[in-house]
């Protein structure tokens, strides 16, 4: 396969691991970063790095957006991300080739087809899907092992409304291995990345909350957690509890969630995460009840009219 032309916009942890991974696979990669010091550092390591993106003399390429999107309170700060995207749009306007812009930064669902598309189209004068390709390809890299994770991915997600763009990214990324899943709506890929991180955070907070209770009653949580990790279906069955739209029921789950809340309260430990689990389930029960009642009312009305 002919080496691809690739540009990496932003060379932090994600950008560096992504770009160097492509270099290692034999592709022609250029890093773009506004930091002169960072560009100098990359050049000293033998990499092609510049402070500005110029596509005027380039063949068809992939342009990966790996710009920072930190949180500012309870929102994503997209200032640097937006500025970088606009610079890509201006570069597209000066190029006769057809480039594929790939959002790899973590963003909220709808950003690729909303903010990114509008900024690129306004800055370039081109139309997504015609003048340039547009896709989402979220990263699943751990900071401590980003390079290894890119080279040996366990999951690759590609999403674009354009089947040709999906196919191009499949050809580029499939040689790295791992499971590859494609979607026709970029918001799905963006949602996957957000849910991925939030699930990990929730699991950590769950066991920290349990650790507080164990500390209070003088139990060693480590062997307990290690056993539950192998006994709980939620840990060993990837299909368990992921459907959504219905509350948990039966006897054990409602009994033990509520019962353990009372137990923890009795030993003086507040469990806001477990309390939220119960409250969310109560909300879903109310939603399902309303839906069942609505269906019942419509059925009754149909029978009366018949």
C-alpha positions as CSV (number, residue, x, y, z in Angstrom):
1,X,0.0,0.0,0.0
2,X,1.3,3.5,-0.9
3,X,2.3,5.6,2.1
4,X,-0.4,8.2,3.0
5,X,0.3,11.9,3.4
6,X,-0.7,12.8,7.0
7,X,-0.8,16.1,8.9
8,X,-1.2,16.1,12.7
9,X,-2.6,19.4,14.0
10,X,-1.5,19.7,17.7
11,X,1.4,17.6,19.0
12,X,0.6,16.9,22.6
13,X,0.3,13.4,24.0
14,X,-2.4,12.3,21.6
15,X,-0.9,14.1,18.6
16,X,2.6,12.8,19.2
17,X,1.6,9.2,19.7
18,X,-0.7,9.4,16.6
19,X,1.9,11.0,14.3
20,X,4.8,8.9,15.4
21,X,2.7,5.8,15.1
22,X,2.0,6.7,11.5
23,X,5.6,7.4,10.9
24,X,6.5,4.0,12.2
25,X,4.1,2.5,9.8
26,X,5.8,4.1,6.9
27,X,3.6,7.1,6.2
28,X,4.7,10.7,5.4
29,X,3.8,12.7,8.4
30,X,4.0,16.4,9.2
31,X,3.3,17.8,12.7
32,X,1.7,21.3,13.0
33,X,2.0,23.1,16.3
34,X,1.8,26.8,17.2
35,X,4.5,26.3,19.8
36,X,7.9,27.1,18.3
37,X,9.7,25.3,21.1
38,X,7.6,22.2,20.5
39,X,8.3,22.3,16.8
40,X,12.0,22.7,17.4
41,X,11.9,19.7,19.8
42,X,10.1,17.5,17.2
43,X,12.6,18.5,14.5
44,X,15.5,17.6,16.8
45,X,14.0,14.2,17.1
46,X,14.1,13.8,13.3
47,X,10.4,14.5,12.7
48,X,8.9,16.9,10.1
49,X,7.3,19.7,12.1
50,X,6.1,23.2,11.3
51,X,4.2,26.1,12.8
52,X,1.8,26.5,9.9
53,X,-0.3,24.2,7.7
54,X,0.3,24.7,4.0
55,X,-1.7,22.4,1.7
56,X,-1.2,24.4,-1.5
57,X,1.3,21.9,-3.1
58,X,0.1,18.7,-1.3
59,X,-1.6,15.7,-2.7
60,X,-4.7,14.2,-1.1
61,X,-4.0,13.8,2.6
62,X,-5.4,13.1,6.0
63,X,-5.5,16.0,8.5
64,X,-5.9,14.8,12.1
65,X,-7.2,17.3,14.6
66,X,-5.5,16.4,17.9
67,X,-5.9,19.7,19.6
68,X,-6.5,20.2,23.4
69,X,-10.2,20.4,24.6
70,X,-9.8,20.9,28.4
71,X,-12.8,21.4,30.6
72,X,-13.7,24.9,31.8
73,X,-16.0,24.1,34.7
74,X,-18.8,21.9,33.3
75,X,-18.1,22.6,29.6
76,X,-15.4,21.8,27.1
77,X,-13.1,24.7,26.3
78,X,-12.9,24.6,22.5
79,X,-11.0,27.9,21.9
80,X,-7.8,26.3,20.8
81,X,-9.6,23.5,19.0
82,X,-11.7,26.1,17.1
83,X,-8.7,28.2,16.2
84,X,-6.9,25.1,14.9
85,X,-9.9,24.0,12.9
86,X,-10.2,27.5,11.2
87,X,-6.5,27.3,10.2
88,X,-7.2,24.0,8.5
89,X,-10.1,25.5,6.7
90,X,-7.9,28.3,5.3
91,X,-5.3,25.7,4.2
92,X,-8.0,23.7,2.4
93,X,-9.1,26.8,0.5
94,X,-5.6,27.0,-1.1
95,X,-5.4,23.4,-2.1
96,X,-6.6,21.8,-5.3
97,X,-6.5,18.3,-3.7
98,X,-9.2,16.6,-1.7
99,X,-8.2,16.3,2.0
100,X,-9.9,14.3,4.8
101,X,-10.2,16.1,8.1
102,X,-10.4,13.7,11.0
103,X,-11.5,14.8,14.5
104,X,-9.5,12.8,17.0
105,X,-9.8,15.2,20.0
106,X,-12.3,14.4,22.6
107,X,-15.4,16.6,22.0
108,X,-19.1,16.5,23.0
109,X,-21.5,14.6,20.6
110,X,-22.4,16.7,17.6
111,X,-19.2,18.8,17.5
112,X,-17.8,17.2,14.2
113,X,-21.0,17.8,12.2
114,X,-21.7,21.1,14.0
115,X,-18.8,23.3,15.0
116,X,-16.1,21.6,12.9
117,X,-18.1,21.4,9.7
118,X,-19.3,24.9,9.9
119,X,-15.9,26.4,10.7
120,X,-14.2,24.4,7.9
121,X,-16.8,25.3,5.4
122,X,-16.8,29.0,6.3
123,X,-13.0,29.2,6.4
124,X,-12.5,27.2,3.2
125,X,-15.5,28.1,1.0
126,X,-15.8,24.4,0.4
127,X,-18.6,21.9,1.3
128,X,-18.0,18.9,3.5
129,X,-18.5,15.7,1.5
130,X,-17.6,17.4,-1.7
131,X,-14.6,19.7,-1.3
132,X,-13.2,17.7,1.7
133,X,-13.9,14.6,3.7
134,X,-14.9,14.8,7.4
135,X,-14.8,12.1,10.0
136,X,-14.6,11.3,13.7
137,X,-11.9,8.9,14.9
138,X,-11.7,9.2,18.7
139,X,-8.6,8.1,20.5
140,X,-8.4,5.5,23.2
141,X,-4.9,6.2,24.4
142,X,-3.6,6.1,28.0
143,X,-1.2,8.9,28.8
144,X,1.4,6.5,30.3
145,X,1.4,4.2,27.2
146,X,0.1,6.3,24.4
147,X,2.6,5.2,21.8
148,X,2.1,1.5,22.5
149,X,-1.7,1.9,22.6
150,X,-1.7,3.5,19.2
151,X,0.6,0.9,17.7
152,X,-1.6,-1.9,19.2
153,X,-5.2,-0.7,19.5
154,X,-7.8,-2.8,21.1
155,X,-10.6,-0.7,19.6
156,X,-10.7,1.6,16.6
157,X,-13.9,3.7,15.9
158,X,-14.5,5.5,12.6
159,X,-17.6,7.6,11.8
160,X,-18.5,9.7,8.8
161,X,-21.7,10.4,6.8
162,X,-19.6,9.7,3.7
163,X,-19.0,6.0,3.0
164,X,-15.9,6.8,0.9
165,X,-14.4,8.6,3.8
166,X,-15.0,5.7,6.1
167,X,-13.4,3.3,3.6
168,X,-10.3,5.6,3.3
169,X,-9.8,5.6,7.1
170,X,-10.4,1.8,7.3
171,X,-7.6,1.3,4.8
172,X,-5.3,3.6,6.8
173,X,-6.1,2.2,10.3
174,X,-7.0,-1.5,9.9
175,X,-3.3,-2.6,9.5
176,X,-2.7,-1.6,13.1
177,X,-5.1,-4.4,14.2
178,X,-7.6,-4.6,17.0
179,X,-11.4,-4.5,16.6
180,X,-12.6,-1.8,14.2
181,X,-16.2,-0.5,14.3
182,X,-17.7,2.0,11.8
183,X,-20.6,4.4,12.2
184,X,-22.5,6.7,9.8
185,X,-23.0,9.4,12.3
186,X,-20.0,11.2,13.9
187,X,-22.0,12.0,17.0
188,X,-22.1,8.3,17.8
189,X,-18.3,8.1,17.8
190,X,-18.0,11.2,19.9
191,X,-20.6,9.8,22.4
192,X,-18.6,6.5,22.5
193,X,-15.4,8.4,23.6
194,X,-17.2,10.4,26.2
195,X,-19.0,7.4,27.6
196,X,-15.8,5.4,27.6
197,X,-14.0,7.9,29.8
198,X,-17.1,8.5,32.1
199,X,-17.5,4.7,32.6
200,X,-13.9,4.4,33.7
201,X,-14.3,7.4,36.1
202,X,-17.5,6.0,37.5
203,X,-15.9,2.6,38.2
204,X,-13.0,4.2,40.0
205,X,-15.4,6.4,42.1
206,X,-17.6,3.3,42.9
207,X,-14.7,1.4,44.4
208,X,-13.4,4.5,46.2
209,X,-16.8,4.9,47.8
210,X,-16.8,1.2,48.8
211,X,-13.3,1.7,50.1
212,X,-14.5,4.4,52.5
213,X,-17.1,2.0,53.9
214,X,-14.5,-0.8,54.2
215,X,-12.1,1.5,56.0
216,X,-14.8,2.4,58.5
217,X,-15.6,-1.2,59.4
218,X,-11.9,-2.2,59.2
219,X,-12.0,-4.5,56.2
220,X,-9.3,-4.9,53.5
221,X,-11.1,-3.9,50.3
222,X,-8.4,-5.2,47.9
223,X,-9.3,-9.0,48.1
224,X,-13.0,-8.1,48.2
225,X,-12.8,-5.9,45.0
226,X,-10.6,-8.6,43.3
227,X,-13.3,-11.2,44.0
228,X,-16.2,-9.0,42.9
229,X,-14.4,-8.2,39.6
230,X,-14.6,-12.0,38.8
231,X,-18.0,-12.7,40.3
232,X,-20.2,-9.8,39.2
233,X,-21.8,-10.2,35.8
234,X,-21.4,-6.5,35.2
235,X,-17.7,-7.1,35.2
236,X,-17.4,-10.4,33.2
237,X,-20.3,-10.0,30.7
238,X,-19.8,-7.2,28.2
239,X,-23.5,-7.4,27.3
240,X,-24.8,-7.0,30.8
241,X,-26.7,-3.8,31.7
242,X,-25.8,-1.9,28.5
243,X,-29.2,-1.7,26.8
244,X,-30.5,1.4,28.5
245,X,-34.1,2.5,28.7
246,X,-35.3,0.2,31.5
247,X,-34.7,0.1,35.2
248,X,-33.1,-2.8,37.1
249,X,-35.6,-5.0,38.9
250,X,-36.0,-8.3,40.5
251,X,-35.4,-8.8,44.2
252,X,-31.6,-8.5,44.8
253,X,-30.6,-5.3,43.1
254,X,-33.3,-3.0,44.6
255,X,-32.9,-4.7,48.0
256,X,-29.2,-4.5,48.2
257,X,-28.7,-1.0,46.8
258,X,-31.2,0.4,49.3
259,X,-30.1,-1.9,52.1
260,X,-26.4,-1.0,51.8
261,X,-27.3,2.7,51.7
262,X,-28.8,2.2,55.2
263,X,-25.8,0.1,56.3
264,X,-23.3,2.8,55.2
265,X,-25.4,5.5,56.9
266,X,-25.3,3.4,60.1
267,X,-21.5,3.4,60.1
268,X,-21.3,7.1,59.3
269,X,-20.4,7.0,55.6
270,X,-22.3,9.0,53.0
271,X,-22.5,7.2,49.6
272,X,-23.6,9.8,47.0
273,X,-22.8,7.6,44.0
274,X,-24.8,4.7,45.3
275,X,-27.6,7.1,46.2
276,X,-27.5,8.4,42.6
277,X,-27.8,4.9,41.3
278,X,-31.0,4.4,43.3
279,X,-32.4,7.8,42.2
280,X,-31.6,7.1,38.5
281,X,-33.4,3.8,38.7
282,X,-36.4,5.4,40.4
283,X,-36.6,7.9,37.5
284,X,-36.5,5.1,34.9
285,X,-39.2,3.2,36.7
286,X,-41.4,6.4,36.6
287,X,-40.6,6.8,32.8
288,X,-41.5,3.2,32.0
289,X,-44.7,3.4,34.1
290,X,-45.8,6.5,32.2
291,X,-45.1,4.8,28.9
292,X,-47.0,1.6,29.9
293,X,-50.0,3.7,31.0
294,X,-49.9,5.7,27.8
295,X,-50.0,2.5,25.7
296,X,-52.8,1.1,27.9
297,X,-54.8,4.3,27.4
298,X,-54.4,4.2,23.6
299,X,-55.3,0.5,23.5
300,X,-58.5,1.2,25.5
301,X,-59.4,4.1,23.3
302,X,-58.9,1.9,20.1
303,X,-61.2,-0.8,21.6
304,X,-63.9,1.6,22.5
305,X,-63.8,3.1,19.0
306,X,-63.9,-0.3,17.3
